[in-house]
Amino acid sequence: DKKKCEKYLKKVDKRIDAILAECDEADEREEGQPSHIEMEEELKDKKELKAKVKKIFGKLEEEGGKSTNTTDSECTRINSTQGTHAGYNTQAVVDEKQGLIVASDVVSENNDLSQFANQIDQANETLGKKCETACADSGYADTDELEKIDKQEIKVIVPSQRQASKKEPKPFNKANFRYDREKDCYTCPQENQLRYSHFDKRKNHKVYAFVLNPEGIQ
């Protein structure tokens, strides 16, 4: 990341200055001595390292990112249920009727928001014609991307992230219980009555319960 780059640059610069100082001292002695040759080789290595670090730093500045993968440019930071880690964002388009992969790709972006149009275009090129309908999950729900495909007169089916995040209503949510103030009891969605049981001092609220007797009758 940027901080590491800056730290390495300072460290390399410091070592380069030290080597140059040592070289000046060595010049006063006979050139070609083993120590002089070794210093020249180290100086070359340090200068190459500095150039590499500066190139990485420049890439970070250009992309506006905090970190980059210097080993594999296609590798990116992936957010998953296991946390953030290095990984690959793989893309695949499948023909629903035949069940065949008609396009595949690996991208260096950590989400799919800018991939929809590009992947569908690749699939169309493979098939030699436009597909009739393009479907994807909410991770591809970017207005600009969907519009590009819609303009090609391809039917687009992609739920918005808001639609995808909607949870199925829970049948036993408190909002589905009716409260009878006179009887101080609740009636659940299955029309069973929950009567006052006790007061929970730790949680500071009343507890209502539906109790069955041994015969299964309330």
N, C-alpha and C positions, 0 to 999 in steps of 0.2 A: 504494500500500500504506500501512500504518499509519505507517511512518516518514516517508514523503513527506507524508502528511496533517499530521502533527505539525510537520514542517519548514515547510510552507506556512502553517499557522496562526500560528506564531511570526513568520514573515516578514510576513504580512498585518497581524497585531496591531501589529508594530513600525511598519509604514507608516501604519496608521490613527492611531497615537499621534502620529506626525510630522505628519500632515495636520491633526489637531486642534490641535496646537501652532501650526501655520502659520495656521490659521483664527482662533485667538485673536489672533495678531498682526495679521491682516487686519481683525478687528473694530475695531481701534483706528483703522484707516483708513476711508475711505468705502466702505460696502457697495455692491455692484453693479459693482465694478471687475472687469475680465476675469480677473485672477489669482484673485480670490475665488470667482468662478463656476466656474472650472476646478477649484479645489480641492474645492468642494462636489460636483461631478460625479465626481471621482476617489474621494472619500470614499464616495459611494453605490456605485460599482463595487466598491471594496474590501470594503465591508460585504456586498454580494451574494455576492462571491467567498468571503468567510469563512463565510457561511451555507451555501453549496454544499459547501465543504470539510468543515464540521462535519456536514452531512447524510451525506456519504460515509463519514466517520469513524464516525458512529453506525451506519451499515449494516454496516460491518466488525465493530464491537463486537457487534452483534446476531447476525450470522451466524457469528461466531467465526472468520472467515477472515483471511488475511494480505493479500489483494488483491481488487479487484473491477474490473469493466470499467464505466467511467462513461459510455461512449459507447453501448454496446449491452448491455442487461441480459440478453439471451438468449445472448450470447457468453460462453464460459467457457474455462478453461485445460485444454487437451487434451494428454494424454500419448500420444505416438506414437513410431514408430521414428525420426522426425526430431527428437525431443526434445519439450520442453514449449512450447506456443504457444497463442495465442488461436484459438478455433474454435467450431464448433457441434456439439452432440450431436443428430444427427437420428435419429428413430425411424420404423420402417415395419413394418407387419404385412401379410403377403401370403397370399392364399388359394392354397394349393398346387395345388388342382385346376384353378382357372381362371387362375391366374397374375396375379391382379389385386391391386393395393394396396387394402386395405380400411381402413387407418388409417395416419396419418402425423402426426408431431409434431416439434417442436424444443424441447429442454429445456436448462436452464442447469446441468445436473449433468455432471461430467466422467467418469462411468461409468454403466453400465446397471443396477446392482444394485437400484434401487428402481423400475424401469420396467415390469417384466413384467406385473403385474396391471393396471396402468393402461392399457397398450397393448392387452392382450387384451380388456379391458372396452370400449374404444373400438371395436375390431373387431367385437365382438358387437353393439354398438349399431348399427353401420353395416349389418351383415348382417340385423339384426332377429331374431337367434336366437343361441344359444350354439354355439360351435364344438365339435367332438367331441374334437379333439386340439390342444394348443398346444405348439409346439416352439421352442426358442431355443438359442443357444450358451451356454457356461459363464459369459459375462459377466453373464448374468441370474440366475445361481444364488444366489439369496437365499432362505433358508428361509421367511421370513414372506411374501414375495411369491408363492412357489410354492404355499404353503398356501392363500392367498386364492383361487387358481384351482382348486386341487384340491377345495376345499369346494363349488365350483359343479358338481362331478361332471364336470369336464373333464379328460381324460387329459393329464398334463404330461410332456413329454420334454425335460429339460434336464440335461446332464451337470454334475457338480460340477467345480469348478476343479481339484481333485486328479485327477479322471479325465481331464480335458482335457489336463493337463500331462504325463501319462504318455507316454513316448516308446517307439516301437517298439524292441524289443531288437535290438541290432546283432549280426548273425551272427558277426562276427569280433572280438567283444569278448574280451579276454584270458581271461575266465571260461569261455569255450567251448573253450579249448585245453587238451589233456591233456599233462602233463609226464611224461617218462620219466627218472627220476633216473639209472638205470644207463647209458643211452645219452646222457644230457644233450641231449635234443631234445624238441621239442613236436610234437604232432599237431593240425592245424587241423580245423575242422568238416567239411572236404571230404576228410579222411583223408590229407592230404599232410603229410610230415614236414619240420619246420623245424630244421635243424642249427645248432650253434654256429658263428658266423662270426668274431666278434672282440669285444674289450672296448672299449666307448666310454668313454674316460677323461673326456671333457668332461661326459657325462651320468652317468658312474659306474654303468654297468650293462652286462650282456652283450647282444649282438645275435645273434639267430637269424634265419636266412634260408632260404627255399625257392628253390633254384636249378635252372634247366632247362639242360640241355646243348643244343647245336645240333640234336640229333635230337628234342628235346622230351621226353627221358627224364631223370628225376632222377639 
